[in-house]
Amino acid sequence: MSKWTTFKVGYVTRRNRVFASPKFQHWAARLPIIKWIARSRADAAFDLLAGFAYSQVLRAFVESGLFDVLKDGPLSAAVIAARIDLSESAALTLLRAGRPLMLSEEPAPDQWMLGEQGAVFASNPGVQAMVRHHRLLYTDLADPLALLRADRREPTALSRFWTYAGALHGASERGTDTAEYSQLMAASQHFVADEVLASVGFRDVERLLDVGGGHGAFLRHIGAAWPHLKLGLFDLPEVAEAGAKLLGEALGASRVTGHPGNFFKDSVPQGYDMVSLIRILHDHDDAPAQGLLANIHASLAPGAQLLIAEPMAQIPGAEPMGEAFFGLYLWAMGSGRPRSPAEIIAMLQAAGFASARVVATAQPVNASIIIARA
């Protein structure tokens, strides 16, 4: 190890020994400034312990329809209970559980309304769709060590859902898998599109191809904001056909071209000055992901660009989302892993791209962005 690495390892070892000491914990809890730090650490530790319960409270709000009910607030617990088919005491327990999570609020005795976070969830069907979807992840994580010890090729609740993972595991109802995948992507894709639109300009782009673009939700957002763009959608035949039709109806058929194909096996369509990969790269293991980047590079003329937008690992301020959440999510899905910007840039260089840069986003929990130039 280098001297710097040896120093860091030694520091962490000494720090952990101090923090683990009951005497230090007792002392720290009584000093004014250290007391605040110690309490914040204790609160964070409890959040780690209680996080699953918090997520289940949120799930109950979504699946019961409580957010929609609270839109009509203020309402009494008795009225709410009747609308969501719970006893009054059960409804009150759920409302009270949502209160510290800012999902619900009681501005007057027994008068319940949406809380700050509740108002966000209530107004966004995409967020609620993701909450419903995560029941599959919770099923797979019921025994996390069993999941981690299992062969990743064994089917899981998540892998049965996702189109490509389901196909890898021999799913027989391919069309159903594809439809469910596209519906979920369409419901949540605007989060990524909003980050891209806020961070990337398309004034100098004439033709944009979205690889693995599903039913065109991302292209629809970008195309609506930049009406000069000619749009291409490259995906599996049944998906590309439906997506191009929907895009044509929304933005004009003359602007849209559907390209059926498999981005691992078929050549990526040429003639585009920008290609986008939206939440695609992290879904695939290193070897196929590297092959996909090389396939895209082979299709691009010198100077053309590749835009990658997805949640990434080791992003300052969003570290837990990258490796704690998406790391386990993608493991359960049976394919892919979250990568840091440095890892992705190294892959781009290996694929032949001349340069690559990170573009800052306001909400990296939704997506970080890298733009590479051929």
HUPE-V894768 format. One record per pair of residues at least 4 apart in sequence whose C-alpha atoms are under 6 Angstrom apart, sorted by the first residue. I is the first residue (numbers start at 1). J is the second residue. D is the distance in Angstrom with one decimal. If there is no record, write none. Layout:
I:J:D / I:J:D
This chain:
1:5:6.0 / 16:20:6.0 / 24:28:5.9 / 28:34:5.4 / 28:35:5.5 / 29:35:4.5 / 30:35:5.6 / 31:35:5.1 / 34:38:6.0 / 47:51:5.3 / 59:63:6.0 / 60:64:5.7 / 61:66:5.0 / 64:84:5.7 / 67:122:5.2 / 70:113:5.2 / 70:114:5.5 / 73:113:4.8 / 74:111:4.9 / 74:112:4.9 / 74:113:5.0 / 75:111:5.1 / 75:112:5.2 / 76:110:5.2 / 76:111:5.1 / 77:81:5.9 / 77:92:5.9 / 78:88:5.3 / 81:85:5.9 / 81:86:5.0 / 81:87:5.8 / 81:88:5.1 / 81:91:5.2 / 86:90:6.0 / 86:91:5.8 / 98:103:4.9 / 98:104:5.3 / 99:103:5.8 / 99:104:4.7 / 99:105:5.5 / 102:115:4.7 / 102:116:5.5 / 102:117:5.2 / 103:115:4.6 / 103:117:5.1 / 103:118:3.9 / 104:113:5.8 / 104:114:4.6 / 104:115:4.2 / 105:112:5.7 / 105:113:5.2 / 105:114:5.7 / 105:115:4.8 / 106:111:5.5 / 106:112:4.6 / 114:118:5.2 / 114:119:5.6 / 118:122:5.9 / 126:187:4.4 / 126:188:4.7 / 136:157:5.4 / 136:158:5.7 / 152:334:5.0 / 155:159:5.8 / 158:333:5.0 / 159:165:4.9 / 159:166:5.4 / 159:333:4.6 / 160:166:4.6 / 162:166:5.7 / 162:181:5.7 / 163:177:5.0 / 163:178:5.0 / 166:171:5.1 / 167:171:5.3 / 182:186:6.0 / 182:214:5.6 / 185:189:5.5 / 186:217:5.2 / 190:194:5.9 / 192:366:5.9 / 192:367:5.7 / 193:218:5.8 / 196:200:5.5 / 206:229:5.2 / 207:229:5.7 / 207:230:4.7 / 207:231:5.9 / 207:272:5.0 / 207:273:5.7 / 208:231:5.1 / 208:272:5.8 / 208:274:5.0 / 208:275:5.7 / 209:231:5.9 / 209:232:4.3 / 209:233:5.7 / 209:275:4.7 / 210:233:5.1 / 210:275:5.8 / 210:276:4.8 / 211:234:4.9 / 211:277:5.7 / 212:234:5.7 / 212:235:4.8 / 213:233:5.8 / 214:239:5.9 / 215:243:3.7 / 216:220:5.9 / 216:243:5.2 / 219:223:5.6 / 220:224:6.0 / 223:227:5.5 / 230:255:4.8 / 231:255:5.9 / 231:256:4.9 / 232:256:5.8 / 232:257:4.8 / 232:258:5.8 / 233:258:5.0 / 233:259:5.8 / 234:259:4.6 / 234:260:5.8 / 235:240:5.0 / 235:260:5.5 / 235:261:5.6 / 236:240:5.9 / 236:260:5.4 / 236:261:5.0 / 236:262:5.7 / 237:260:4.3 / 237:261:5.9 / 239:243:5.9 / 240:244:5.9 / 240:258:5.5 / 240:260:5.5 / 244:248:5.9 / 244:258:5.1 / 247:251:5.8 / 248:252:4.5 / 248:253:3.9 / 248:256:5.9 / 262:266:5.4 / 264:292:6.0 / 268:296:6.0 / 268:299:5.8 / 270:299:5.2 / 273:304:4.6 / 274:304:5.8 / 274:305:4.6 / 274:306:5.6 / 275:306:4.8 / 276:306:5.7 / 276:307:4.6 / 276:308:5.9 / 277:308:4.9 / 278:309:5.0 / 279:310:4.5 / 281:289:5.9 / 282:336:5.3 / 282:337:5.3 / 282:338:5.3 / 283:335:5.8 / 283:336:4.3 / 284:289:5.6 / 284:335:5.2 / 284:336:3.7 / 285:289:6.0 / 285:335:5.8 / 285:336:4.2 / 286:290:5.9 / 293:351:5.9 / 294:351:4.7 / 300:304:5.8 / 302:374:5.1 / 303:373:5.6 / 303:374:5.2 / 304:373:5.7 / 304:374:5.5 / 305:372:5.5 / 305:373:4.5 / 306:371:5.6 / 306:372:5.1 / 307:370:6.0 / 307:371:4.6 / 308:369:5.6 / 308:370:5.2 / 309:367:5.7 / 309:368:5.6 / 309:369:4.5 / 310:367:4.4 / 310:368:5.6 / 311:366:6.0 / 311:367:4.3 / 311:368:5.6 / 312:322:5.4 / 312:338:5.6 / 312:339:5.5 / 312:340:5.4 / 313:322:4.2 / 313:323:5.7 / 313:338:5.5 / 313:339:5.1 / 313:340:4.4 / 314:319:5.1 / 314:340:5.6 / 315:319:5.4 / 318:365:6.0 / 320:324:4.9 / 321:325:5.0 / 322:326:5.4 / 323:327:4.5 / 326:330:5.8 / 327:337:5.8 / 327:338:5.9 / 330:335:5.9 / 330:336:5.7 / 330:337:5.7 / 339:343:6.0 / 348:353:5.6 / 349:353:5.2 / 353:373:5.9 / 353:374:4.6 / 354:373:5.8 / 354:374:5.3 / 355:372:5.6 / 355:373:5.4 / 356:371:5.6 / 356:372:4.0 / 357:370:5.6 / 357:371:5.5 / 358:369:5.9 / 358:370:4.5 / 359:369:5.2 / 359:370:5.8 / 361:368:6.0 / 364:368:5.1
